[in-house]
Amino acid sequence: MKVKVYAVSAFCKDNDGGNLAGVVLWGEELDDAQKMAISKKLGYSETAFVTQSDIADFKLEYFTPVEEVPLCGHGTIAVFSLMQHLEMLDRKVYTFESKVGVLEVTIDEGKVFMEQSVPQYFGFVEKVELAACFDIDLITEQYPIQIVSTGLPDMLVPIKDERMLNALTPNFDEIAKISRKYDIVGIHAFALQDDRIICRNFAPLYDIPEESATGTANCALVSYLYKHGIKRREVYTIEQGYAMDAPSEITVRIACDNDEIARIFVGGCGRFVKEMTVAL
């Protein structure tokens, strides 16, 4: 059996960098084991599978090389960027069915914006618990370490500055252990430099040592920044992937009601890379 797969880079900056995702269109004939096999062969952090939906315009499923995940920001950006490239879209707003519910996608001036779940805020973590993961002297005590989710839970870890963020040397085995302990996807480390937001994302539990651009994790980060009154605005721009030579730009938009985030969208540019065939 041969399956057509597209490679698309999401959250590109100036048509460069970004995060590669696999996309399979109309994979109704594939079972979960075959989807996993395709994702493993491709080796990207996620591969998105598009099928028909009874409750939305499309149904999207996401597989890492080791298991299915309920939502993936860059995978969704990749899907709709590919559909744009193939001239399959004829309007600006679409809905898609996912494991976390029906969400909305908006196409706006070449960028794809994907709705996330309303943020959920979980417990705080003492930095000493991360002592085996990397040098905790790089963590600032100005802001808390907290687990936040807008579809996938990540541990948000504030680092003192951009230089120290880039100097992080993660112990992936230990990050996988703490991810398993707290039932999170991984660690999203960030630094605030002047008016910039820079981050790095580690998810070795899902066979993703470091990811160059993340949608759900950056929505969690924006929710955290807003909740704690650190940075409050309607539109955020986040830099990621520079430590991997894959510069990426992620845009997050929020709408609030009674000082709480009521809707949150993550968006960016996508770039078609190639079409290929995977044999099962």
C-alpha positions in Angstrom: 0.0 0.0 0.0 1.3 3.4 -0.9 0.2 6.7 0.7 0.7 10.2 -0.6 2.1 12.5 2.0 2.9 16.2 2.0 5.6 17.9 3.9 4.7 21.4 5.0 6.6 23.8 7.3 4.4 25.8 9.7 5.2 29.1 11.5 7.8 30.1 9.0 9.6 33.4 9.3 10.3 35.2 6.0 9.6 32.0 4.1 12.3 30.2 6.0 12.6 28.0 9.1 9.4 26.9 10.8 8.4 23.4 11.9 8.0 20.5 9.5 4.8 18.5 9.7 3.5 15.6 7.6 0.0 15.9 6.1 -2.1 13.1 4.7 -5.3 14.1 2.9 -8.4 11.9 3.0 -6.9 9.0 4.9 -10.2 7.3 5.7 -8.8 3.9 4.7 -6.0 4.1 7.2 -6.2 2.6 10.7 -4.4 4.0 13.7 -1.5 1.5 13.4 -0.9 2.6 9.8 -1.1 6.3 10.8 1.5 5.6 13.4 3.7 3.8 11.0 3.5 6.7 8.5 4.4 9.2 11.2 7.3 7.1 12.4 8.7 6.7 8.8 8.5 10.5 8.2 10.2 11.3 11.5 8.6 14.7 11.9 7.4 15.7 15.4 3.7 15.3 14.2 1.8 14.2 11.1 -1.7 15.3 10.6 -4.4 13.1 9.0 -7.4 14.8 7.4 -10.7 13.0 6.9 -14.4 13.9 6.5 -16.4 15.0 9.5 -20.1 14.8 10.3 -19.9 17.8 12.7 -17.3 20.1 11.1 -15.8 20.9 7.7 -12.9 18.4 8.4 -11.7 16.0 11.0 -8.0 16.2 12.0 -6.0 13.6 13.8 -2.4 14.0 14.9 0.3 11.4 15.4 3.9 11.7 16.8 6.4 9.0 16.0 5.3 7.2 19.2 1.6 8.0 19.8 -1.5 10.0 19.0 -1.9 13.4 20.5 -5.3 15.2 20.8 -4.3 18.5 19.2 -1.3 20.0 17.4 -1.0 23.7 16.5 1.7 23.5 13.8 0.1 20.4 12.3 -3.2 22.3 11.9 -1.4 25.3 10.4 0.4 22.9 8.0 -3.0 21.3 6.9 -4.7 24.6 6.0 -1.5 26.1 4.5 -1.4 23.0 2.2 -5.0 23.4 1.3 -4.3 27.0 0.4 -1.4 25.8 -1.8 -3.6 23.3 -3.5 -6.4 25.9 -4.0 -8.8 23.8 -2.0 -10.2 26.7 0.1 -12.8 29.2 -1.0 -13.6 31.1 2.2 -11.9 32.5 5.2 -13.4 30.6 8.1 -13.5 26.8 8.6 -14.2 24.4 11.5 -12.4 21.2 12.2 -13.2 18.3 14.5 -10.4 17.2 16.9 -10.1 15.1 20.1 -10.6 18.3 22.2 -13.7 19.3 20.3 -14.7 21.4 17.3 -12.4 24.3 16.7 -12.2 27.2 14.2 -9.6 28.2 11.7 -9.4 31.6 10.0 -7.4 32.5 7.0 -6.2 36.1 7.3 -3.7 37.8 5.0 -1.8 34.7 4.2 -1.7 33.4 7.8 -3.7 30.5 9.2 -5.1 31.1 12.7 -6.3 28.1 14.7 -8.6 28.4 17.7 -7.4 26.7 20.9 -9.3 25.5 23.9 -10.0 28.0 26.7 -6.9 28.0 29.0 -6.8 25.8 32.1 -4.3 26.6 34.8 -2.8 23.8 36.9 -0.3 23.6 39.7 3.0 25.4 40.4 6.3 23.5 40.4 9.4 24.3 42.6 12.5 24.8 40.4 14.5 22.3 42.5 12.3 19.6 40.9 14.0 20.5 37.6 17.5 20.2 38.9 18.3 17.0 36.9 16.8 18.5 33.7 19.2 21.4 33.2 21.0 24.1 35.2 18.3 25.6 37.4 20.5 28.6 38.2 19.3 29.8 34.7 15.6 29.9 36.0 14.4 33.3 37.2 12.4 33.4 40.4 10.7 36.6 39.2 7.9 34.5 37.7 6.5 31.1 38.8 6.9 27.7 37.1 3.3 26.5 36.2 1.5 23.9 34.1 -1.0 25.5 31.7 -3.1 23.9 28.9 -5.0 25.2 25.9 -5.5 21.7 24.6 -2.2 20.1 25.7 -0.6 20.7 29.1 3.0 22.1 29.2 5.2 23.2 32.0 6.2 26.8 31.5 9.6 27.6 32.8 10.9 31.2 32.9 14.6 31.7 32.1 16.6 34.8 33.1 17.4 36.1 29.6 17.8 35.1 26.0 21.5 34.2 26.3 20.8 31.8 29.2 17.8 30.3 27.3 20.0 29.5 24.4 22.6 28.1 26.8 20.2 25.5 28.2 21.6 22.0 27.9 18.6 19.7 28.5 18.8 16.2 29.9 16.1 14.6 27.8 15.8 11.5 29.9 15.1 13.6 33.0 12.7 15.8 31.1 10.8 12.7 30.0 10.7 11.5 33.6 9.2 14.8 34.9 6.8 15.0 32.0 5.5 11.5 32.9 5.3 12.5 36.6 3.1 15.6 35.9 1.3 14.1 32.9 2.4 16.9 30.6 3.7 17.0 27.0 6.9 18.7 27.9 8.8 21.8 29.1 8.3 25.1 27.4 11.1 27.4 28.5 10.9 31.1 27.8 12.7 34.4 28.2 11.4 37.9 28.1 14.0 40.2 26.5 12.9 43.9 26.3 9.6 43.6 24.4 10.4 40.2 22.9 9.2 36.7 23.9 11.6 33.9 23.0 11.1 30.2 23.8 12.4 26.7 23.4 10.2 23.6 23.7 11.3 20.1 24.9 9.0 17.1 24.6 11.3 13.9 24.7 8.5 11.8 26.2 6.8 12.1 22.7 10.1 11.4 20.9 10.5 15.2 20.2 13.8 16.3 21.9 13.3 19.9 20.8 10.7 21.5 18.6 11.3 24.6 16.4 7.7 26.0 16.6 4.8 25.1 18.8 1.2 26.3 18.6 -0.5 24.9 21.7 2.5 25.5 24.0 2.7 29.2 23.0 -1.0 29.6 23.6 -0.4 28.2 27.0 2.5 30.7 27.4 0.4 33.7 26.4 -2.4 32.6 28.7 0.2 32.4 31.5 1.6 35.8 30.7 -1.9 37.4 30.6 -3.1 35.6 33.8 -0.1 36.8 35.8 -0.2 40.3 34.4 3.3 40.0 33.0 2.4 41.1 29.5 -1.2 42.1 28.5 -2.1 42.8 24.9 -4.4 41.5 22.2 -1.7 40.2 19.9 1.5 38.5 20.8 4.5 37.5 18.7 6.7 34.7 19.9 10.2 33.7 18.5 11.2 30.1 18.5 13.6 27.7 16.7 16.6 30.0 16.7 18.6 27.5 18.8 17.9 24.9 16.1 18.7 27.2 13.1 15.0 27.1 12.2 13.8 30.6 12.9 10.0 30.6 13.5 7.4 33.2 14.3 4.2 32.4 16.1 1.3 34.9 16.5 -1.2 34.5 19.2 -4.4 36.5 19.4 -6.7 36.6 22.4 -10.2 38.0 23.1 -11.2 38.5 26.8 -14.4 38.7 28.8 -14.4 40.0 32.3 -10.6 40.0 32.4 -10.4 36.3 31.5 -9.4 34.9 28.1 -12.6 33.8 26.3 -11.0 32.8 23.0 -7.5 32.3 21.9 -6.0 31.7 18.4 -2.5 30.8 17.3 -1.4 31.6 13.8 1.4 31.8 11.3 2.6 31.3 7.8 3.0 27.9 6.2 5.4 26.8 3.4 4.8 23.8 1.1 8.0 21.8 1.0 7.4 18.6 -1.0 5.1 15.7 -1.9 6.2 12.1 -1.4 5.0 8.6 -1.2 5.2 6.3 1.9 5.0 2.5 1.4 3.2 0.5 4.2 
